[in-house]
Amino acid sequence: MLKDVTKRFTTKTLGTMTAVNHFNLSVSQGECFSLLGPSGCGKTTTLRMIAGFEDLSEGEIHLGGKPMSIRAKNYYVPPEDRGLGMVFQAFAVWPHLNIFENIAFPLKVKKLARHEIRERVARAMRHCSLDGMENAYPSNLSGGQQQRIALARAIVTNPKVMLLDEPLSNLDPKLRESMRFEIKKLQKEFNFTIIFVTHDQSEAMALSDRMLVMDQGEIIQIGTPTELYNKPINRFVHSFLGQSNFNQMDIISGKVYPQGNHAAPLGISAPKASKQMVLATRPNTIEMNQKEGFQTKVIKRIFLTDFIEYIVALGDEIIRVQTPHRNFFRAGDTCYLRFPSPIWYEVGQIPASVGT
């Protein structure tokens, strides 16, 4: 649990900066919880405070009901005594030690008996698909195998909480996807809690039971991946979680018209808040057909392997539509659009750092 956690840094050039601002968060035992946000938003700083690598400027951190950091009392438990497993973006395996020695290292630091070390290492290697590789050295292994060493070394101590900081970002896309399943499998087998830091939305949504989106040290929204994707609290979250269209609409006599084209309405319910609003849509939720909906024209067709993306005129602006291959249009064709799940935002409701 994080209670009112704040972290400030002081630099010569920029003065005092707040990296994490009054963070309040509770994660349940056995949950996979992701911190998602753009670079520099404070997510890694938050993880480092949980790990004990950074002290707090304000607030408290408790793990399993036990205090780890309480700034007001100058109470601080060092990282090695927090009972955490940690895997970072850099694999951090020691090249001069073989796989067995790499994985056994934290157990040797704890001065466990040799037979217990052998049993724990063998179990961790088995669960991380490293059987029979005890004497190999990291330099002879692939990136995926080196990341498995880091995972095995983290789980060998039987941690209650696993901290993962961008652990898959250095892997190729196919391996990254397979390692996601490996991590979830390990979590089920060992029943540890995961706190996962990433800037990759698909990674967070594939792994998480719950997640938060943060920006500039602030929590913007917390929820399940489905909740955040389908019901984003603002335009920042909408734009960060998946591809998005933002198109300005004019509301006239209770009907919705694209800005710059009042010839025909869009055929969707109008919000009551204003004469001008921003319509937010996902390209893959817009229905594109040959006879029903808002009439417009295709500007460009782009083949993207799993689907086709169309750039379509919408008043003075354009909108992206993604459809299956069987829905075929050419540039210049007339098409019709339907918007089954529109979301509305006020004009200008977006942080300056995030584009459309």
Residue pairs with C-beta under 8 A, 6 or more apart in sequence:
1 25
1 26
1 27
1 60
1 61
1 62
1 63
2 23
2 24
2 25
2 26
2 46
2 50
2 59
2 60
2 61
3 24
3 59
3 60
3 61
3 62
4 22
4 23
4 24
4 58
4 59
4 60
5 20
5 22
5 23
5 24
5 25
5 46
5 49
5 56
5 58
5 59
5 60
5 61
6 18
6 20
6 21
6 22
6 23
6 56
6 57
6 58
6 59
7 18
7 19
7 20
7 42
7 45
7 46
7 49
7 54
7 56
7 57
7 217
8 16
8 17
8 18
8 19
8 57
9 16
9 17
9 19
10 16
10 17
11 17
18 217
19 42
19 45
19 217
20 42
20 45
20 46
20 49
20 217
21 42
21 216
21 217
21 218
22 58
22 59
23 46
23 59
23 217
23 219
24 219
25 212
25 219
25 222
27 33
27 193
27 195
27 210
28 193
29 64
29 160
29 193
30 187
30 191
30 192
30 193
31 193
31 194
31 209
31 210
32 184
32 187
32 193
32 194
32 196
32 207
32 208
32 209
33 193
33 194
33 195
33 196
33 208
33 209
33 210
33 211
33 212
34 195
34 196
34 197
34 198
34 203
34 204
34 207
34 208
34 210
34 211
34 212
35 43
35 46
35 47
35 195
35 196
35 197
35 198
35 211
35 212
35 214
36 43
36 198
36 199
36 201
36 204
36 211
36 212
36 213
36 214
36 240
36 241
37 43
37 199
37 213
37 214
37 215
37 240
38 199
38 215
38 240
38 353
38 354
39 199
41 214
41 215
41 216
41 217
42 214
42 216
42 217
43 197
43 199
43 214
44 165
44 166
44 197
45 54
46 197
47 163
47 165
47 195
47 197
48 54
49 55
49 56
49 61
49 69
50 61
50 63
50 68
50 84
50 161
50 163
50 195
51 79
51 82
51 84
51 86
51 163
52 68
52 69
52 76
52 77
52 78
52 79
52 82
53 79
55 69
55 71
55 76
56 69
56 71
57 71
58 71
58 72
59 69
59 71
60 67
60 69
60 70
60 71
60 72
61 67
61 68
61 69
61 70
62 68
63 82
63 83
63 84
63 160
63 161
64 83
64 160
64 161
67 75
67 77
68 76
68 77
68 82
69 75
69 76
69 77
80 109
83 157
83 159
83 160
83 161
84 159
84 160
84 161
84 162
84 163
85 154
85 155
85 157
85 159
85 161
85 162
85 163
85 192
86 154
86 162
86 163
86 164
86 165
87 147
87 150
87 151
87 154
87 162
87 163
87 164
87 165
87 167
88 150
88 165
88 166
88 167
89 165
89 166
89 167
89 169
89 170
90 170
91 138
91 143
91 146
91 147
91 149
91 150
91 170
92 150
93 102
93 138
93 146
93 149
93 150
93 153
94 101
94 102
94 105
94 138
95 137
95 138
95 139
97 105
97 137
98 134
98 135
98 136
98 137
99 125
99 130
99 133
99 134
99 135
99 136
99 137
99 138
99 141
99 149
100 121
100 125
100 134
100 135
102 138
102 149
102 153
103 121
103 124
103 125
103 149
103 152
103 153
103 156
104 117
104 120
104 121
104 156
105 153
106 153
106 156
106 157
107 116
107 117
107 120
107 121
107 156
107 157
108 117
110 157
112 120
120 156
120 158
121 134
121 152
121 156
123 156
124 152
124 153
124 155
124 156
125 131
125 133
125 134
125 152
127 152
127 155
127 186
127 189
127 190
128 148
128 149
128 151
128 152
128 155
128 182
128 186
129 148
129 182
130 145
130 148
130 149
130 152
133 141
133 145
138 146
138 149
141 149
143 170
143 171
143 172
143 175
144 171
144 175
144 178
144 179
147 167
147 168
147 170
147 171
147 179
148 182
150 167
151 167
151 182
151 183
151 186
154 162
155 162
155 186
155 190
155 192
158 190
159 192
160 192
160 193
161 192
161 193
161 194
161 195
162 187
162 192
162 193
162 194
162 195
163 195
163 197
164 183
164 194
164 195
164 196
164 197
165 197
166 197
166 198
166 199
167 179
167 183
168 176
168 179
168 180
168 198
168 200
168 203
169 176
169 198
169 200
171 179
176 203
180 203
180 206
180 207
183 194
183 207
184 207
187 194
194 207
196 204
196 207
196 208
198 204
201 240
201 241
201 242
204 211
204 225
205 211
205 225
205 229
205 241
208 224
208 225
209 224
210 222
210 223
210 224
211 222
211 223
211 224
211 225
211 228
212 219
212 220
212 221
212 222
213 219
213 220
213 221
213 228
213 236
213 237
213 240
213 241
214 220
215 236
215 351
215 353
215 354
216 351
216 353
220 233
220 234
220 236
220 237
221 228
221 232
221 233
221 234
221 237
223 231
228 237
228 241
229 241
229 242
230 341
232 238
232 241
232 280
232 343
234 345
234 349
234 350
235 246
235 278
235 280
235 345
235 349
235 350
235 354
236 350
236 351
236 354
238 244
238 246
238 280
238 343
238 345
239 246
239 350
239 354
239 355
239 356
240 354
242 282
243 282
243 283
243 284
243 320
243 322
244 280
244 281
244 282
244 283
244 356
245 279
245 280
245 281
245 282
245 283
245 286
245 319
245 320
246 278
246 279
246 280
246 345
246 350
246 356
247 258
247 259
247 278
247 279
247 281
247 314
247 315
247 317
247 319
248 258
248 259
248 276
248 277
248 278
248 279
248 317
248 347
249 256
249 257
249 258
249 259
249 266
249 276
249 277
249 278
249 279
250 256
250 257
250 258
250 259
250 262
250 275
250 276
251 257
251 270
251 271
251 274
251 275
251 276
251 277
252 262
252 275
254 270
255 265
255 270
256 265
256 266
256 267
256 268
256 269
256 270
256 279
257 264
257 265
257 266
257 315
258 266
258 314
258 315
258 316
258 317
259 276
259 315
259 316
259 317
260 315
260 316
260 317
261 314
261 315
261 316
264 294
264 295
265 294
266 279
266 294
266 337
266 339
267 293
267 294
267 338
267 339
268 279
268 339
268 342
269 342
271 277
271 344
273 344
273 346
274 346
274 347
276 347
277 344
277 345
277 346
277 347
278 344
278 345
278 346
278 347
278 349
279 339
279 342
279 343
279 344
280 342
280 343
280 344
280 345
281 319
281 339
281 341
281 342
281 343
282 341
283 309
283 319
283 320
283 321
283 322
284 307
284 322
285 339
285 340
285 341
286 319
286 321
286 322
286 337
286 338
286 339
287 293
287 337
287 338
287 339
287 340
288 310
288 312
288 321
288 323
288 327
288 329
288 335
288 336
288 337
289 327
289 335
289 336
289 338
290 334
290 335
290 336
291 336
292 336
292 338
293 336
293 337
293 338
294 336
294 337
294 338
294 339
295 334
295 335
295 336
296 312
296 313
296 314
296 334
296 335
296 336
296 337
297 312
297 313
297 332
297 333
297 334
297 335
298 310
298 311
298 312
298 329
298 330
298 331
298 332
298 333
298 335
299 310
299 311
299 312
299 313
299 318
299 331
300 310
300 311
300 331
301 308
301 309
301 310
301 311
301 329
301 330
301 331
302 308
302 309
302 310
302 311
304 322
307 322
307 323
307 324
307 325
308 322
308 323
308 324
308 325
308 327
308 328
309 320
309 321
309 322
310 320
310 321
310 322
310 323
310 329
310 335
311 318
311 319
311 320
312 318
312 319
312 320
312 321
312 335
312 337
313 319
314 337
319 337
321 337
329 335
350 356
